[in-house]
Amino acid sequence: MTGEYPRDLAVIAAAFGVAALVWATWAQGRPPHGWWWRAVLGLESVAGLALAMGGVVLLARLWSTPSAIEPGTTAFVVYIVVFWVELAFAVVLAILAIGAGWSDYISPALLVLIGLDLAVLAPALQQPFLFIPAALLIGVAAASLVAASDDVARGFWCGLFGAPVFVTTGTWAALAVVPAAVGGAT
């Protein structure tokens, strides 16, 4: 983890908190029977929300610190292009999957897309640790293809195991910048 860009790490913490909240919520769609699955997903959602809020507080404290993706840099252009390409692919994948009657495959496809996105952005953001969640999210997506059944959606498995990847990685990023935020880097 590169501490040279604490603002970027705070953004990662906030964004990964939101991602965890979204994936844990998506997993509520068709979980296995039993109340405790929903309780686990609820706890993951709360952890994601807490991380998002903490990340925003850190980001506010660190806003004036440097970023690897300053406007006008190659990294900024890579970030913008990757964002729009990812969004376009996500929309096209979802439309094609729904049209083909494969809507249960949307969540694993999106998780793979997010993993690939992180792998591409890791060098641009100068944060090689992002290769770890990239690989883990792709692995979760692959595992969801095997674990799914008629009663349990693939999105359940993607959210159940994807949300902790986001929470853990985001927390790691947040903890790395707490000293800078507390130390007065504004």
Residue pairs with C-beta under 8 A, 6 or more apart in sequence:
1 9
1 127
1 129
1 172
1 173
1 176
2 126
2 127
2 128
3 9
3 176
3 177
3 180
4 66
4 68
4 126
5 65
5 66
5 67
5 68
5 125
5 126
5 127
6 62
6 65
6 176
6 177
6 180
6 181
6 185
7 59
7 62
7 63
7 65
7 66
7 67
8 67
8 68
8 69
8 125
8 126
8 127
9 127
9 173
9 174
9 176
9 177
10 55
10 58
10 59
10 61
10 62
10 173
10 174
10 177
10 181
11 55
11 59
12 55
12 125
12 127
12 130
12 169
12 170
12 173
13 51
13 54
13 55
13 58
13 59
13 170
13 171
13 173
13 174
13 177
14 51
14 52
14 54
14 55
14 56
14 58
14 59
14 170
15 52
15 55
15 170
16 48
16 51
16 55
16 133
16 166
16 167
16 169
16 170
16 173
17 48
17 49
17 50
17 51
17 52
17 53
17 54
17 55
17 166
17 167
17 170
18 48
18 52
19 48
19 114
19 163
19 166
19 170
20 44
20 45
20 47
20 48
20 51
20 162
20 163
20 164
20 166
20 167
20 170
21 45
21 48
21 49
21 52
21 163
22 48
23 44
23 48
23 111
23 158
23 159
23 162
23 163
23 166
24 41
24 42
24 44
24 45
24 48
24 159
24 160
24 163
25 41
25 45
25 159
26 107
26 155
26 158
26 159
27 41
27 44
27 153
27 155
27 156
27 157
27 158
27 159
27 160
27 163
28 38
28 41
28 159
29 153
29 155
29 156
30 151
30 152
30 153
30 155
30 156
31 37
31 38
31 41
31 152
31 153
31 156
31 160
32 151
32 152
32 156
33 151
37 156
37 160
40 160
41 159
41 160
41 163
44 159
44 160
44 163
44 164
44 167
45 163
47 163
47 167
48 163
48 166
48 167
51 167
51 170
51 171
51 174
54 174
55 170
55 173
55 174
57 181
58 174
58 177
58 178
58 181
61 181
61 185
61 186
62 177
62 180
62 181
62 185
62 186
63 186
64 185
64 186
65 180
65 185
68 75
68 124
68 125
68 126
68 127
69 75
69 76
69 79
69 124
69 125
70 76
74 124
75 124
75 125
75 126
78 120
78 121
78 124
79 121
79 124
79 125
82 117
82 120
82 121
82 124
86 113
86 114
86 117
89 113
90 110
90 113
93 106
93 109
93 110
93 113
94 106
94 110
97 103
97 105
97 106
97 109
98 106
104 148
104 153
104 154
104 155
105 154
106 155
107 141
107 144
107 153
107 154
107 155
107 158
107 159
108 141
108 142
108 144
108 145
108 154
108 158
109 141
110 158
111 137
111 138
111 140
111 141
111 144
111 158
111 162
112 137
112 138
112 141
112 142
114 137
115 133
115 134
115 135
115 136
115 137
115 138
115 141
116 134
116 138
117 134
118 130
118 131
118 133
118 134
118 137
119 130
119 131
119 134
119 135
121 130
122 128
122 129
122 130
122 131
122 134
129 169
129 172
129 173
130 169
132 169
133 165
133 166
133 169
136 165
137 162
137 165
140 157
140 158
140 161
140 162
140 165
141 158
141 162
143 157
143 161
144 154
144 155
144 157
144 158
144 161
145 154
147 154
147 157
148 154
148 156
148 157
